[in-house]
């Protein structure tokens, strides 16, 4: 594989790391805005304070972010190994 191929793998790893961080931050913002917006309109304050029952769709960004972070780290490791080991 040409050195340009290694650079593409490294760039994809960096992109996935960036997307993972963005997704995790987006998840925190979505959770905060969801629970803060329903605080005044909900009669049951316990749900607003404890976050129960769990809302699975609020965890989607967090799960996607973790997967992107793992994928990005793996791609960076593979790209770095190939960059250094293969002439």
N, C-alpha and C positions, 0 to 999 in steps of 0.2 A: 504494500500500500504506500502511496506517495505521502510525503509529509503534509501535503494539503489535506489529506484524509484525516490525519491525526488532529489537525487544527479544527476540522469540522466536528469531530467527536468532542474535543475540548469545548468548543463554542456551544454545542448542544448541552453539554453538562452544565456550563455556566448559565445557559438560558433556563434549564429546568430548576437550578438552584434559585434563580431569581423569581421564577414563577411560583415555586414552593413557598418562598418567603412572602410574596404578595398574597397568595391564597390564605396563608395562616393569618396574616394581618387583616385581610378582608373578613375572615371568619370572626375574629374578635370584634370588629366593628359591627358586623351584622348582628351578633348576639347582643351586644350592648344596646344597639338601636332598637332591636326587637323587644327586649325586656324593659327598656326605659319607656318605649312608646305605649306599652300596654299598662303601665303602672297606674295611670290616672283613669283609664277606662275599665279596668277590671275590678270586680267586686271582691275577688279572692286575692288578697295581697300576698298570701303565702306562696302562691305560684310565682309571683313576680320576684319575691325575695329568695326563694330556694331554687327556682328554675325547674321545678317539677310540675307536671310530668315532662319528661325529656322530649324535645322536638328533634327527631332524627334529621330533618332537612337542614337544621342549623349546623350539624356536624359534617356536612358534605364538603364544605370548603376546607375544613381542617384535615379531613382524610385525604382529599386531593392534594393538599399542600404537603402532607407527609410523604405521600407517594412520589410527588415531584422532587422533594428534597432527596429522598433515597435514590431515585433514578439519576438525579444530577450528580450526586456524590459518586455513584458507581461509574457513570460515564467519565467523570473527571479522573478517577483512578485508572480506568482502562486506557483513556487517552494519554495520561501521563506515563503509564508503563510502556505503551506502544511507542510514544515519542522518544523515551530514553533507551529502550531495549532494541528496537528494530532500526537497523541503519537506513 
